[in-house]
Amino acid sequence: MLLAIDCGNTNTVFSIWDGEKFLCTMRTSTHHARTADAYFTWFSTLLEHYGIDPEITEVIISSTVPRVVFNLRVFSDQFFGCRPLVVGKSDCLLPALPRVDQGTIVGPDRLVNTAGAYDRHGGNLIVVDFGTATTFDVAGKDGAYVGGVIAPGVNLSLEALHMAAAALPHVDITKPQRVVGTNTVACMQSGVFWGYVGLVKEICARIKAERDQTMKIIATGGLAPLFAQTEDLFDVIEDDLTMHGLTVIHKYNKENAD
């Protein structure tokens, strides 16, 4: 079986793929100092909770935090006896090479999202990922990553308001009942929520206009369903897009191995 690991700036997700479906998905906070032994203790404890005992023979990793990759490599080698495939490394093949400025390093998460979205929906896509940053990934007709947009994440913006302005409290993002707030919390929530609705609409519209073609908008990330409550911002919401993309890249490498 395949263990797919997606390490983001905030959380790290582990999913076990049996070739047809994900048996389980587990999430932990990202911490660069976590050792291979600590990963295994956490991982094996949750497997026992789920009541499964998978025979993991392969591992694929996508990480936007380079410092954690070493311990994840050790975790893979020590406990599963295999060398993991790491997206973004030279030995990891991609279904379509990114078309960006020479010397540009594209985040592994963006390559994985593009591969997963193309596999499910074909080309000419905009993938909106609500993570620590809000990213817009553009996939060409052939599924290649051709560029994108990076904006501050929703929770990051709320935290910045709280940290920079002493009088403003920490609040959680939610859809406000009204645009005009009548208290501080409601004002902040409205500003962030409707501000991001406008951001998504405007950036997607400008991408479509610049490329002068019809494009499907795919949303992923924990806050995607929240923003989908308003207007028709997205064509599809994919809650497992990144993990699916990892299985797509892993399959491609197996089929094209020397």
Secondary structure, DSSP 8 states (H G I E B T S, - for coil): -EEEEEE-SSEEEEEEE-SSSEEEEEEEE--TT--HHHHHHHHHHHHHHHT------EEEEEES-GGGHHHHHHHHHHHH----EETTSTTS--SS-----TT----HHHHHHHHHHHHHH-SSEEEEEESSEEEEEEE-TTS-EEEEEEEE-HHHHHHHHHHH-TTS--------S-SS-SSHHHHHHHHHHHHHHHHHHHHHHHHHHHHTS--EEEEESTTHHHHTTTSS--SEE-TTHHHHHHHHHHHHHHHT--
